């Protein structure tokens, strides 16, 4: 759907409001995408990468890790 098509967006929203099971699936998919893009693991990985690159090898910094563990 084109981002500037308000009528299509309104129709899609009404269709979801009239059909709770598909609406629940869309909501769960959106939540998963948001957590992947903005969740704690993503944030920790970006911070780890930032500091490893900022310090650089001349300061003995490790290469950014593929996975970052948190408590």
N, C-alpha and C positions, 0 to 999 in steps of 0.2 A: 504494500500500500504506500503510495507516495506520501511523504511527510506533510505536504501542504494540502492534503485532501481531507478537510474537516468533516465533510459529509460521510465519507467512507469510514473514518474513525468512529463517528457517532453510530453508524450502523453496526460496526464490529462490536462496539461496547454494548449496544442493545442486544445483539445476538448472544453475547456472553452472559448478560444479565438474565436472559430467558432460558439459558442452558447451564445450570450450575456445575455438572460434571466436567464439561470442557473448560469452563471458567476456572475450576479448581486446578486442572492440569496446567493451564496457561499461567496461573499464579505460582504454582510450584516450579515451573520452568524458569519464570522470571526471578524467583528467589534464588534458585541455583546459580543462575547467571550473575546475579548481583553479588552473591557470596564469592564466586570465583574471581570476579573482577575487583571487588572491594573488601573482601573478607580479611580476617586476621592473617592467614597464611600468605596471601598476596602482599599485604602490607609489610610483614616481616621479611619476605624475600626482597622487596624493593629497598628496605632500609639496609639489609645486609649487603646488597649489591652496591648501594651508594657508599657505604663506609669502606668497603674493600677497595673500591675504585678510587675514592678520595684519598685514602692513605697510600695506596700504590705499593708496588713491590719494593721501592726504595726504603720504605718504612717497615718492611717485613710483613705486610698485610697478606692474608691468604686470598686466594681467588674466591670470588663469590660462590657460595654453596648452591647446589642444585635444589636442595630442600632445607628448610629452616625449621627447627623444632622449637616449640614453645610449651610452657607449662599450662 
